[in-house]
Amino acid sequence: MKLKLKEIIAAQSSLRELLNQPLPVKLSYTLSKTVKKIDSEFRQLDEATTGLKKKYGHEKTKGSEEFMIPVEDKEATKSYKSEFDELLEVEVEIPNYEPISISEFENLDIKISPVHLSNLVGTILKE
């Protein structure tokens, strides 16, 4: 299945919220496999984002691995945002992945907000 990196980011926290719910073991197993597949892409995105911060920013403290882009550096901020937005549009292939039918959750006593649910439908869940 192909997903854009921005879809993975949107689904990440919502998926964690869903995983905190008590679920049947089979569904929990399926979701945990999904998390592992998506986490791989998320880690790569995080590395790319760090690279952009290094490119356009400065170390927060000398010898630190944390970088920041000063807000007052308008050109660097604009360039970073432009490249980051372009990165979020990249489509990645998640091998051997099929969204889980939302019907598998119908008879379960779980609570998830509409915002989290909307982040999951189309990426993690299918109608």
N, CA, C and O atoms as a printed pandas DataFrame, in Angstrom:
     atom_number atom_name residue_name chain_id  residue_number  x_coord  y_coord  z_coord
0              1         N          MET        A               1    0.847   -1.182    0.000
1              2        CA          MET        A               1    0.000    0.000    0.000
2              3         C          MET        A               1    0.888    1.239    0.000
3              4         O          MET        A               1    1.927    1.272    0.660
4              5         N          LYS        A               2    0.469    2.250   -0.744
5              6        CA          LYS        A               2    1.209    3.508   -0.782
6              7         C          LYS        A               2    0.533    4.526    0.129
7              8         O          LYS        A               2   -0.688    4.683    0.131
8              9         N          LEU        A               3    1.378    5.216    0.908
9             10        CA          LEU        A               3    0.910    6.289    1.778
10            11         C          LEU        A               3    1.856    7.467    1.630
11            12         O          LEU        A               3    3.052    7.293    1.398
12            13         N          LYS        A               4    1.309    8.665    1.766
13            14        CA          LYS        A               4    2.157    9.849    1.801
14            15         C          LYS        A               4    2.697    9.987    3.224
15            16         O          LYS        A               4    2.048    9.586    4.190
16            17         N          LEU        A               5    3.880   10.554    3.333
17            18        CA          LEU        A               5    4.483   10.717    4.654
18            19         C          LEU        A               5    3.606   11.563    5.571
19            20         O          LEU        A               5    3.581   11.333    6.780
20            21         N          LYS        A               6    2.889   12.534    5.018
21            22        CA          LYS        A               6    2.005   13.346    5.866
22            23         C          LYS        A               6    0.868   12.510    6.439
23            24         O          LYS        A               6    0.382   12.802    7.532
24            25         N          GLU        A               7    0.435   11.477    5.722
25            26        CA          GLU        A               7   -0.609   10.587    6.237
26            27         C          GLU        A               7   -0.059    9.735    7.385
27            28         O          GLU        A               7   -0.761    9.456    8.356
28            29         N          ILE        A               8    1.185    9.334    7.259
29            30        CA          ILE        A               8    1.816    8.543    8.316
30            31         C          ILE        A               8    1.948    9.372    9.588
31            32         O          ILE        A               8    1.691    8.879   10.687
32            33         N          ILE        A               9    2.349   10.628    9.437
33            34        CA          ILE        A               9    2.467   11.505   10.604
34            35         C          ILE        A               9    1.110   11.694   11.274
35            36         O          ILE        A               9    1.006   11.628   12.499
36            37         N          ALA        A              10    0.079   11.926   10.481
37            38        CA          ALA        A              10   -1.259   12.140   11.038
38            39         C          ALA        A              10   -1.763   10.888   11.758
39            40         O          ALA        A              10   -2.434   10.990   12.785
40            41         N          ALA        A              11   -1.446    9.724   11.231
41            42        CA          ALA        A              11   -1.935    8.476   11.812
42            43         C          ALA        A              11   -1.140    8.039   13.038
43            44         O          ALA        A              11   -1.650    7.282   13.863
44            45         N          GLN        A              12    0.087    8.498   13.167
45            46        CA          GLN        A              12    0.993    8.010   14.211
46            47         C          GLN        A              12    0.402    8.127   15.616
47            48         O          GLN        A              12    0.284    7.121   16.316
48            49         N          SER        A              13    0.033    9.321   16.035
49            50        CA          SER        A              13   -0.474    9.485   17.408
50            51         C          SER        A              13   -1.845    8.837   17.572
51            52         O          SER        A              13   -2.173    8.337   18.648
52            53         N          SER        A              14   -2.633    8.845   16.521
53            54        CA          SER        A              14   -3.960    8.220   16.586
54            55         C          SER        A              14   -3.840    6.700   16.718
55            56         O          SER        A              14   -4.621    6.063   17.424
56            57         N          LEU        A              15   -2.867    6.143   16.039
57            58        CA          LEU        A              15   -2.630    4.703   16.135
58            59         C          LEU        A              15   -2.195    4.348   17.549
59            60         O          LEU        A              15   -2.642    3.343   18.101
60            61         N          ARG        A              16   -1.334    5.156   18.136
61            62        CA          ARG        A              16   -0.908    4.926   19.527
62            63         C          ARG        A              16   -2.112    4.980   20.472
63            64         O          ARG        A              16   -2.214    4.189   21.410
64            65         N          GLU        A              17   -3.012    5.915   20.213
65            66        CA          GLU        A              17   -4.227    6.033   21.031
66            67         C          GLU        A              17   -5.061    4.751   20.921
67            68         O          GLU        A              17   -5.559    4.239   21.924
68            69         N          LEU        A              18   -5.205    4.251   19.724
69            70        CA          LEU        A              18   -5.964    3.016   19.505
70            71         C          LEU        A              18   -5.296    1.834   20.196
71            72         O          LEU        A              18   -5.976    0.974   20.754
72            73         N          LEU        A              19   -3.973    1.789   20.161
73            74        CA          LEU        A              19   -3.238    0.685   20.785
74            75         C          LEU        A              19   -3.336    0.691   22.307
75            76         O          LEU        A              19   -3.062   -0.323   22.948
76            77         N          ASN        A              20   -3.720    1.811   22.883
77            78        CA          ASN        A              20   -3.903    1.877   24.333
78            79         C          ASN        A              20   -5.261    1.348   24.783
79            80         O          ASN        A              20   -5.548    1.294   25.979
80            81         N          GLN        A              21   -6.087    0.961   23.827
81            82        CA          GLN        A              21   -7.399    0.406   24.136
82            83         C          GLN        A              21   -7.284   -1.111   24.301
83            84         O          GLN        A              21   -6.470   -1.749   23.634
84            85         N          PRO        A              22   -8.098   -1.687   25.189
85            86        CA          PRO        A              22   -8.099   -3.154   25.284
86            87         C          PRO        A              22   -8.734   -3.742   24.018
87            88         O          PRO        A              22   -9.870   -3.419   23.672
88            89         N          LEU        A              23   -7.988   -4.599   23.342
89            90        CA          LEU        A              23   -8.438   -5.188   22.084
90            91         C          LEU        A              23   -8.254   -6.696   22.122
91            92         O          LEU        A              23   -7.421   -7.201   22.874
92            93         N          PRO        A              24   -9.017   -7.414   21.323
93            94        CA          PRO        A              24   -8.795   -8.855   21.220
94            95         C          PRO        A              24   -7.376   -9.140   20.723
95            96         O          PRO        A              24   -6.795   -8.342   19.987
96            97         N          VAL        A              25   -6.836  -10.266   21.125
97            98        CA          VAL        A              25   -5.441  -10.575   20.854
98            99         C          VAL        A              25   -5.106  -10.573   19.357
99           100         O          VAL        A              25   -4.047  -10.080   18.968
100          101         N          LYS        A              26   -5.971  -11.102   18.534
101          102        CA          LYS        A              26   -5.693  -11.146   17.091
102          103         C          LYS        A              26   -5.610   -9.733   16.509
103          104         O          LYS        A              26   -4.720   -9.435   15.712
104          105         N          LEU        A              27   -6.526   -8.882   16.906
105          106        CA          LEU        A              27   -6.537   -7.505   16.429
106          107         C          LEU        A              27   -5.316   -6.748   16.967
107          108         O          LEU        A              27   -4.706   -5.960   16.244
108          109         N          SER        A              28   -4.967   -6.985   18.219
109          110        CA          SER        A              28   -3.771   -6.368   18.801
110          111         C          SER        A              28   -2.523   -6.777   18.031
111          112         O          SER        A              28   -1.650   -5.952   17.764
112          113         N          TYR        A              29   -2.446   -8.031   17.684
113          114        CA          TYR        A              29   -1.292   -8.534   16.935
114          115         C          TYR        A              29   -1.203   -7.860   15.570
115          116         O          TYR        A              29   -0.131   -7.418   15.157
116          117         N          THR        A              30   -2.330   -7.784   14.876
117          118        CA          THR        A              30   -2.359   -7.154   13.558
118          119         C          THR        A              30   -1.945   -5.691   13.644
119          120         O          THR        A              30   -1.169   -5.210   12.819
120          121         N          LEU        A              31   -2.462   -4.990   14.638
121          122        CA          LEU        A              31   -2.110   -3.576   14.810
122          123         C          LEU        A              31   -0.636   -3.402   15.188
123          124         O          LEU        A              31    0.002   -2.451   14.737
124          125         N          SER        A              32   -0.094   -4.290   15.997
125          126        CA          SER        A              32    1.317   -4.161   16.373
126          127         C          SER        A              32    2.226   -4.377   15.165
127          128         O          SER        A              32    3.274   -3.741   15.059
128          129         N          LYS        A              33    1.836   -5.264   14.260
129          130        CA          LYS        A              33    2.608   -5.453   13.025
130          131         C          LYS        A              33    2.538   -4.192   12.170
131          132         O          LYS        A              33    3.529   -3.791   11.561
132          133         N          THR        A              34    1.379   -3.581   12.130
133          134        CA          THR        A              34    1.198   -2.341   11.382
134          135         C          THR        A              34    2.102   -1.248   11.943
135          136         O          THR        A              34    2.747   -0.519   11.189
136          137         N          VAL        A              35    2.146   -1.140   13.264
137          138        CA          VAL        A              35    2.987   -0.127   13.914
138          139         C          VAL        A              35    4.444   -0.309   13.510
139          140         O          VAL        A              35    5.127    0.672   13.212
140          141         N          LYS        A              36    4.925   -1.530   13.497
141          142        CA          LYS        A              36    6.321   -1.785   13.132
142          143         C          LYS        A              36    6.608   -1.346   11.707
143          144         O          LYS        A              36    7.663   -0.771   11.436
144          145         N          LYS        A              37    5.690   -1.607   10.800
145          146        CA          LYS        A              37    5.890   -1.214    9.401
146          147         C          LYS        A              37    5.896    0.305    9.255
147          148         O          LYS        A              37    6.726    0.862    8.536
148          149         N          ILE        A              38    4.983    0.959    9.929
149          150        CA          ILE        A              38    4.873    2.413    9.823
150          151         C          ILE        A              38    5.995    3.113   10.593
151          152         O          ILE        A              38    6.489    4.153   10.157
152          153         N          ASP        A              39    6.396    2.552   11.730
153          154        CA          ASP        A              39    7.482    3.146   12.512
154          155         C          ASP        A              39    8.774    3.246   11.712
155          156         O          ASP        A              39    9.538    4.197   11.874
156          157         N          SER        A              40    9.015    2.276   10.858
157          158        CA          SER        A              40   10.214    2.306   10.025
158          159         C          SER        A              40   10.225    3.561    9.150
159          160         O          SER        A              40   11.243    4.247    9.055
160          161         N          GLU        A              41    9.110    3.853    8.524
161          162        CA          GLU        A              41    9.002    5.053    7.685
162          163         C          GLU        A              41    9.080    6.317    8.537
163          164         O          GLU        A              41    9.677    7.315    8.133
164          165         N          PHE        A              42    8.472    6.262    9.719
165          166        CA          PHE        A              42    8.488    7.430   10.606
166          167         C          PHE        A              42    9.915    7.746   11.051
167          168         O          PHE        A              42   10.296    8.915   11.110
168          169         N          ARG        A              43   10.709    6.718   11.366
169          170        CA          ARG        A              43   12.106    6.932   11.764
170          171         C          ARG        A              43   12.910    7.551   10.611
171          172         O          ARG        A              43   13.730    8.443   10.828
172          173         N          GLN        A              44   12.671    7.073    9.401
173          174        CA          GLN        A              44   13.378    7.638    8.249
174          175         C          GLN        A              44   12.980    9.089    8.026
175          176         O          GLN        A              44   13.822    9.922    7.691
176          177         N          LEU        A              45   11.714    9.390    8.210
177          178        CA          LEU        A              45   11.243   10.771    8.094
178          179         C          LEU        A              45   11.889   11.640    9.163
179          180         O          LEU        A              45   12.286   12.772    8.887
180          181         N          ASP        A              46   11.996   11.124   10.370
181          182        CA          ASP        A              46   12.626   11.857   11.460
182          183         C          ASP        A              46   14.095   12.156   11.137
183          184         O          ASP        A              46   14.578   13.256   11.410
184          185         N          GLU        A              47   14.802   11.186   10.560
185          186        CA          GLU        A              47   16.200   11.401   10.165
186          187         C          GLU        A              47   16.303   12.476    9.085
187          188         O          GLU        A              47   17.186   13.332    9.131
188          189         N          ALA        A              48   15.390   12.422    8.111
189          190        CA          ALA        A              48   15.401   13.434    7.043
190          191         C          ALA        A              48   15.107   14.819    7.606
191          192         O          ALA        A              48   15.713   15.805    7.186
192          193         N          THR        A              49   14.180   14.896    8.552
193          194        CA          THR        A              49   13.836   16.166    9.187
194          195         C          THR        A              49   15.031   16.716    9.960
195          196         O          THR        A              49   15.307   17.915    9.914
196          197         N          THR        A              50   15.732   15.844   10.667
197          198        CA          THR        A              50   16.937   16.261   11.386
198          199         C          THR        A              50   17.978   16.796   10.413
199          200         O          THR        A              50   18.650   17.787   10.702
200          201         N          GLY        A              51   18.115   16.146    9.261
201          202        CA          GLY        A              51   19.039   16.609    8.235
202          203         C          GLY        A              51   18.689   18.003    7.741
203          204         O          GLY        A              51   19.571   18.832    7.519
204          205         N          LEU        A              52   17.393   18.258    7.571
205          206        CA          LEU        A              52   16.963   19.599    7.150
206          207         C          LEU        A              52   17.260   20.638    8.233
207          208         O          LEU        A              52   17.672   21.758    7.932
208          209         N          LYS        A              53   17.048   20.258    9.491
209          210        CA          LYS        A              53   17.342   21.196   10.588
210          211         C          LYS        A              53   18.833   21.497   10.652
211          212         O          LYS        A              53   19.227   22.630   10.928
212          213         N          LYS        A              54   19.666   20.490   10.400
213          214        CA          LYS        A              54   21.117   20.713   10.369
214          215         C          LYS        A              54   21.483   21.646    9.223
215          216         O          LYS        A              54   22.335   22.524    9.359
216          217         N          LYS        A              55   20.811   21.433    8.076
217          218        CA          LYS        A              55   21.101   22.221    6.878
218          219         C          LYS        A              55   20.757   23.695    7.077
219          220         O          LYS        A              55   21.524   24.570    6.677
220          221         N          TYR        A              56   19.616   23.969    7.689
221          222        CA          TYR        A              56   19.138   25.344    7.789
222          223         C          TYR        A              56   19.268   25.964    9.182
223          224         O          TYR        A              56   19.066   27.167    9.348
224          225         N          GLY        A              57   19.601   25.153   10.172
225          226        CA          GLY        A              57   19.625   25.664   11.536
226          227         C          GLY        A              57   20.998   25.646   12.171
227          228         O          GLY        A              57   22.021   25.567   11.491
228          229         N          HIS        A              58   20.995   25.722   13.480
229          230        CA          HIS        A              58   22.206   25.746   14.293
230          231         C          HIS        A              58   22.005   24.812   15.477
231          232         O          HIS        A              58   20.873   24.516   15.861
232          233         N          GLU        A              59   23.111   24.349   16.053
233          234        CA          GLU        A              59   23.020   23.529   17.257
234          235         C          GLU        A              59   22.371   24.348   18.366
235          236         O          GLU        A              59   22.656   25.535   18.526
236          237         N          LYS        A              60   21.485   23.692   19.137
237          238        CA          LYS        A              60   20.875   24.396   20.267
238          239         C          LYS        A              60   21.941   24.781   21.286
239          240         O          LYS        A              60   21.954   25.900   21.800
240          241         N          THR        A              61   22.827   23.844   21.567
241          242        CA          THR        A              61   23.977   24.107   22.434
242          243         C          THR        A              61   25.189   23.449   21.799
243          244         O          THR        A              61   25.056   22.456   21.083
244          245         N          LYS        A              62   26.344   23.985   22.051
245          246        CA          LYS        A              62   27.569   23.477   21.439
246          247         C          LYS        A              62   27.751   21.990   21.766
247          248         O          LYS        A              62   27.681   21.582   22.926
248          249         N          GLY        A              63   27.985   21.189   20.717
249          250        CA          GLY        A              63   28.184   19.756   20.875
250          251         C          GLY        A              63   26.891   18.963   20.948
251          252         O          GLY        A              63   26.916   17.740   21.091
252          253         N          SER        A              64   25.771   19.644   20.851
253          254        CA          SER        A              64   24.464   18.996   20.925
254          255         C          SER        A              64   24.081   18.396   19.575
255          256         O          SER        A              64   24.522   18.865   18.526
256          257         N          GLU        A              65   23.277   17.380   19.616
257          258        CA          GLU        A              65   22.745   16.801   18.385
258          259         C          GLU        A              65   21.373   17.385   18.057
259          260         O          GLU        A              65   20.733   16.950   17.100
260          261         N          GLU        A              66   20.916   18.353   18.827
261          262        CA          GLU        A              66   19.636   19.007   18.577
262          263         C          GLU        A              66   19.885   20.310   17.834
263          264         O          GLU        A              66   20.768   21.093   18.184
264          265         N          PHE        A              67   19.084   20.518   16.800
265          266        CA          PHE        A              67   19.229   21.710   15.976
266          267         C          PHE        A              67   17.932   22.501   15.973
267          268         O          PHE        A              67   16.843   21.945   16.114
268          269         N          MET        A              68   18.073   23.807   15.809
269          270        CA          MET        A              68   16.894   24.674   15.716
270          271         C          MET        A              68   17.132   25.710   14.626
271          272         O          MET        A              68   18.265   26.070   14.306
272          273         N          ILE        A              69   16.039   26.163   14.080
273          274        CA          ILE        A              69   16.100   27.204   13.065
274          275         C          ILE        A              69   15.542   28.469   13.712
275          276         O          ILE        A              69   14.363   28.511   14.060
276          277         N          PRO        A              70   16.365   29.489   13.875
277          278        CA          PRO        A              70   15.886   30.717   14.510
278          279         C          PRO        A              70   14.724   31.332   13.717
279          280         O          PRO        A              70   14.793   31.467   12.496
280          281         N          VAL        A              71   13.685   31.693   14.418
281          282        CA          VAL        A              71   12.501   32.277   13.792
282          283         C          VAL        A              71   12.849   33.550   13.029
283          284         O          VAL        A              71   12.259   33.847   11.991
284          285         N          GLU        A              72   13.809   34.290   13.556
285          286        CA          GLU        A              72   14.175   35.552   12.901
286          287         C          GLU        A              72   14.927   35.342   11.591
287          288         O          GLU        A              72   15.069   36.281   10.808
288          289         N          ASP        A              73   15.410   34.124   11.340
289          290        CA          ASP        A              73   16.082   33.816   10.068
290          291         C          ASP        A              73   15.007   33.416    9.055
291          292         O          ASP        A              73   14.766   32.233    8.811
292          293         N          LYS        A              74   14.379   34.418    8.483
293          294        CA          LYS        A              74   13.230   34.209    7.588
294          295         C          LYS        A              74   13.572   33.339    6.379
295          296         O          LYS        A              74   12.782   32.482    5.981
296          297         N          GLU        A              75   14.746   33.560    5.800
297          298        CA          GLU        A              75   15.139   32.795    4.609
298          299         C          GLU        A              75   15.315   31.311    4.935
299          300         O          GLU        A              75   14.837   30.449    4.199
300          301         N          ALA        A              76   16.003   31.018    6.041
301          302        CA          ALA        A              76   16.211   29.622    6.444
302          303         C          ALA        A              76   14.881   28.967    6.804
303          304         O          ALA        A              76   14.635   27.812    6.454
304          305         N          THR        A              77   14.030   29.707    7.502
305          306        CA          THR        A              77   12.715   29.174    7.884
306          307         C          THR        A              77   11.882   28.860    6.651
307          308         O          THR        A              77   11.247   27.808    6.576
308          309         N          LYS        A              78   11.885   29.766    5.692
309          310        CA          LYS        A              78   11.127   29.570    4.456
310          311         C          LYS        A              78   11.664   28.364    3.676
311          312         O          LYS        A              78   10.885   27.545    3.189
312          313         N          SER        A              79   12.977   28.255    3.560
313          314        CA          SER        A              79   13.588   27.145    2.830
314          315         C          SER        A              79   13.310   25.812    3.522
315          316         O          SER        A              79   12.990   24.819    2.868
316          317         N          TYR        A              80   13.433   25.798    4.850
317          318        CA          TYR        A              80   13.148   24.585    5.617
318          319         C          TYR        A              80   11.702   24.153    5.404
319          320         O          TYR        A              80   11.432   22.988    5.114
320          321         N          LYS        A              81   10.781   25.090    5.548
321          322        CA          LYS        A              81    9.359   24.769    5.406
322          323         C          LYS        A              81    9.059   24.248    4.006
323          324         O          LYS        A              81    8.300   23.292    3.846
324          325         N          SER        A              82    9.639   24.857    3.015
325          326        CA          SER        A              82    9.421   24.437    1.632
326          327         C          SER        A              82    9.901   22.998    1.413
327          328         O          SER        A              82    9.183   22.180    0.838
328          329         N          GLU        A              83   11.112   22.695    1.872
329          330        CA          GLU        A              83   11.648   21.342    1.695
330          331         C          GLU        A              83   10.899   20.327    2.555
331          332         O          GLU        A              83   10.683   19.191    2.131
332          333         N          PHE        A              84   10.502   20.733    3.763
333          334        CA          PHE        A              84    9.753   19.824    4.633
334          335         C          PHE        A              84    8.384   19.508    4.030
335          336         O          PHE        A              84    7.953   18.355    4.041
336          337         N          ASP        A              85    7.701   20.525    3.506
337          338        CA          ASP        A              85    6.407   20.306    2.858
338          339         C          ASP        A              85    6.543   19.371    1.658
339          340         O          ASP        A              85    5.685   18.521    1.422
340          341         N          GLU        A              86    7.622   19.535    0.908
341          342        CA          GLU        A              86    7.886   18.658   -0.231
342          343         C          GLU        A              86    8.116   17.220    0.248
343          344         O          GLU        A              86    7.639   16.269   -0.372
344          345         N          LEU        A              87    8.835   17.074    1.335
345          346        CA          LEU        A              87    9.097   15.753    1.910
346          347         C          LEU        A              87    7.799   15.073    2.337
347          348         O          LEU        A              87    7.633   13.871    2.127
348          349         N          LEU        A              88    6.885   15.826    2.928
349          350        CA          LEU        A              88    5.626   15.250    3.401
350          351         C          LEU        A              88    4.758   14.712    2.265
351          352         O          LEU        A              88    3.891   13.869    2.497
352          353         N          GLU        A              89    4.978   15.182    1.063
353          354        CA          GLU        A              89    4.199   14.728   -0.092
354          355         C          GLU        A              89    4.754   13.438   -0.716
355          356         O          GLU        A              89    4.136   12.862   -1.612
356          357         N          VAL        A              90    5.917   12.992   -0.241
357          358        CA          VAL        A              90    6.526   11.774   -0.783
358          359         C          VAL        A              90    5.643   10.574   -0.462
359          360         O          VAL        A              90    5.187   10.403    0.669
360          361         N          GLU        A              91    5.412    9.747   -1.479
361          362        CA          GLU        A              91    4.664    8.506   -1.291
362          363         C          GLU        A              91    5.636    7.375   -1.016
363          364         O          GLU        A              91    6.652    7.228   -1.695
364          365         N          VAL        A              92    5.307    6.576   -0.008
365          366        CA          VAL        A              92    6.136    5.422    0.324
366          367         C          VAL        A              92    5.285    4.162    0.223
367          368         O          VAL        A              92    4.078    4.179    0.460
368          369         N          GLU        A              93    5.936    3.102   -0.125
369          370        CA          GLU        A              93    5.268    1.805   -0.227
370          371         C          GLU        A              93    5.431    1.079    1.104
371          372         O          GLU        A              93    6.548    0.887    1.586
372          373         N          ILE        A              94    4.317    0.684    1.685
373          374        CA          ILE        A              94    4.342   -0.128    2.895
374          375         C          ILE        A              94    4.085   -1.566    2.426
375          376         O          ILE        A              94    2.949   -1.925    2.118
376          377         N          PRO        A              95    5.135   -2.381    2.375
377          378        CA          PRO        A              95    4.983   -3.728    1.815
378          379         C          PRO        A              95    4.099   -4.627    2.682
379          380         O          PRO        A              95    4.088   -4.535    3.910
380          381         N          ASN        A              96    3.369   -5.490    2.000
381          382        CA          ASN        A              96    2.523   -6.490    2.682
382          383         C          ASN        A              96    1.596   -5.854    3.711
383          384         O          ASN        A              96    1.426   -6.376    4.812
384          385         N          TYR        A              97    1.015   -4.751    3.354
385          386        CA          TYR        A              97    0.148   -4.040    4.290
386          387         C          TYR        A              97   -1.214   -3.786    3.657
387          388         O          TYR        A              97   -1.318   -3.326    2.520
388          389         N          GLU        A              98   -2.234   -4.094    4.410
389          390        CA          GLU        A              98   -3.611   -3.837    3.991
390          391         C          GLU        A              98   -4.331   -3.205    5.184
391          392         O          GLU        A              98   -4.250   -3.737    6.291
392          393         N          PRO        A              99   -5.028   -2.090    4.989
393          394        CA          PRO        A              99   -5.763   -1.486    6.104
394          395         C          PRO        A              99   -6.757   -2.480    6.719
395          396         O          PRO        A              99   -7.273   -3.366    6.038
396          397         N          ILE        A             100   -7.005   -2.316    7.991
397          398        CA          ILE        A             100   -7.921   -3.181    8.740
398          399         C          ILE        A             100   -9.333   -2.646    8.586
399          400         O          ILE        A             100   -9.567   -1.441    8.675
400          401         N          SER        A             101  -10.260   -3.544    8.356
401          402        CA          SER        A             101  -11.665   -3.134    8.207
402          403         C          SER        A             101  -12.179   -2.576    9.528
403          404         O          SER        A             101  -11.970   -3.161   10.591
404          405         N          ILE        A             102  -12.847   -1.445    9.441
405          406        CA          ILE        A             102  -13.400   -0.810   10.642
406          407         C          ILE        A             102  -14.470   -1.697   11.284
407          408         O          ILE        A             102  -14.773   -1.553   12.468
408          409         N          SER        A             103  -15.033   -2.606   10.505
409          410        CA          SER        A             103  -16.058   -3.518   11.039
410          411         C          SER        A             103  -15.489   -4.442   12.118
411          412         O          SER        A             103  -16.246   -4.964   12.935
412          413         N          GLU        A             104  -14.183   -4.651   12.136
413          414        CA          GLU        A             104  -13.574   -5.493   13.173
414          415         C          GLU        A             104  -13.653   -4.847   14.557
415          416         O          GLU        A             104  -13.399   -5.505   15.566
416          417         N          PHE        A             105  -14.003   -3.566   14.606
417          418        CA          PHE        A             105  -14.084   -2.847   15.873
418          419         C          PHE        A             105  -15.531   -2.646   16.333
419          420         O          PHE        A             105  -15.769   -2.110   17.416
420          421         N          GLU        A             106  -16.499   -3.075   15.513
421          422        CA          GLU        A             106  -17.911   -2.771   15.774
422          423         C          GLU        A             106  -18.417   -3.246   17.128
423          424         O          GLU        A             106  -19.100   -2.485   17.813
424          425         N          ASN        A             107  -18.118   -4.444   17.532
425          426        CA          ASN        A             107  -18.672   -4.986   18.769
426          427         C          ASN        A             107  -17.730   -4.849   19.960
427          428         O          ASN        A             107  -17.913   -5.507   20.984
428          429         N          LEU        A             108  -16.745   -4.011   19.824
429          430        CA          LEU        A             108  -15.783   -3.814   20.898
430          431         C          LEU        A             108  -16.135   -2.572   21.692
431          432         O          LEU        A             108  -16.643   -1.593   21.145
432          433         N          ASP        A             109  -15.863   -2.620   22.967
433          434        CA          ASP        A             109  -16.142   -1.478   23.833
434          435         C          ASP        A             109  -14.886   -0.616   23.935
435          436         O          ASP        A             109  -14.198   -0.605   24.956
436          437         N          ILE        A             110  -14.607    0.102   22.853
437          438        CA          ILE        A             110  -13.461    1.003   22.864
438          439         C          ILE        A             110  -13.945    2.424   22.607
439          440         O          ILE        A             110  -14.999    2.650   22.014
440          441         N          LYS        A             111  -13.149    3.355   23.066
441          442        CA          LYS        A             111  -13.488    4.763   22.868
442          443         C          LYS        A             111  -12.322    5.426   22.156
443          444         O          LYS        A             111  -11.170    5.328   22.581
444          445         N          ILE        A             112  -12.645    6.098   21.070
445          446        CA          ILE        A             112  -11.638    6.842   20.321
446          447         C          ILE        A             112  -12.310    8.100   19.782
447          448         O          ILE        A             112  -13.452    8.054   19.324
448          449         N          SER        A             113  -11.612    9.199   19.836
449          450        CA          SER        A             113  -12.203   10.470   19.432
450          451         C          SER        A             113  -12.421   10.505   17.917
451          452         O          SER        A             113  -11.750    9.790   17.172
452          453         N          PRO        A             114  -13.356   11.335   17.470
453          454        CA          PRO        A             114  -13.571   11.490   16.025
454          455         C          PRO        A             114  -12.312   11.964   15.290
455          456         O          PRO        A             114  -12.083   11.580   14.144
456          457         N          VAL        A             115  -11.507   12.787   15.939
457          458        CA          VAL        A             115  -10.272   13.270   15.308
458          459         C          VAL        A             115   -9.322   12.102   15.064
459          460         O          VAL        A             115   -8.775   11.958   13.970
460          461         N          HIS        A             116   -9.129   11.274   16.078
461          462        CA          HIS        A             116   -8.245   10.113   15.914
462          463         C          HIS        A             116   -8.798    9.165   14.856
463          464         O          HIS        A             116   -8.051    8.639   14.031
464          465         N          LEU        A             117  -10.092    8.954   14.884
465          466        CA          LEU        A             117  -10.706    8.049   13.905
466          467         C          LEU        A             117  -10.516    8.569   12.485
467          468         O          LEU        A             117  -10.206    7.796   11.578
468          469         N          SER        A             118  -10.699    9.866   12.288
469          470        CA          SER        A             118  -10.522   10.421   10.937
470          471         C          SER        A             118   -9.077   10.319   10.472
471          472         O          SER        A             118   -8.826   10.188    9.274
472          473         N          ASN        A             119   -8.111   10.377   11.405
473          474        CA          ASN        A             119   -6.704   10.205   11.044
474          475         C          ASN        A             119   -6.382    8.772   10.632
475          476         O          ASN        A             119   -5.443    8.535    9.872
476          477         N          LEU        A             120   -7.161    7.824   11.135
477          478        CA          LEU        A             120   -6.894    6.416   10.875
478          479         C          LEU        A             120   -7.601    5.867    9.631
479          480         O          LEU        A             120   -7.074    4.991    8.946
480          481         N          VAL        A             121   -8.790    6.385    9.350
481          482        CA          VAL        A             121   -9.540    5.887    8.183
482          483         C          VAL        A             121   -8.823    6.302    6.914
483          484         O          VAL        A             121   -8.531    7.479    6.701
484          485         N          GLY        A             122   -8.546    5.315    6.078
485          486        CA          GLY        A             122   -7.845    5.552    4.829
486          487         C          GLY        A             122   -6.368    5.199    4.903
487          488         O          GLY        A             122   -5.713    5.014    3.877
488          489         N          THR        A             123   -5.847    5.108    6.119
489          490        CA          THR        A             123   -4.441    4.725    6.275
490          491         C          THR        A             123   -4.350    3.395    7.032
491          492         O          THR        A             123   -3.840    2.410    6.498
492          493         N          ILE        A             124   -4.832    3.369    8.243
493          494        CA          ILE        A             124   -4.780    2.176    9.081
494          495         C          ILE        A             124   -6.072    1.383    8.963
495          496         O          ILE        A             124   -6.065    0.152    8.956
496          497         N          LEU        A             125   -7.173    2.106    8.872
497          498        CA          LEU        A             125   -8.493    1.482    8.807
498          499         C          LEU        A             125   -9.153    1.732    7.456
499          500         O          LEU        A             125   -8.910    2.749    6.806
500          501         N          LYS        A             126   -9.990    0.786    7.049
501          502        CA          LYS        A             126  -10.806    1.006    5.847
502          503         C          LYS        A             126  -12.263    0.811    6.236
503          504         O          LYS        A             126  -12.587    0.049    7.147
504          505         N          GLU        A             127  -13.126    1.512    5.530
505          506        CA          GLU        A             127  -14.558    1.444    5.828
506          507         C          GLU        A             127  -15.162    0.174    5.285
507          508         O          GLU        A             127  -16.361   -0.056    5.441
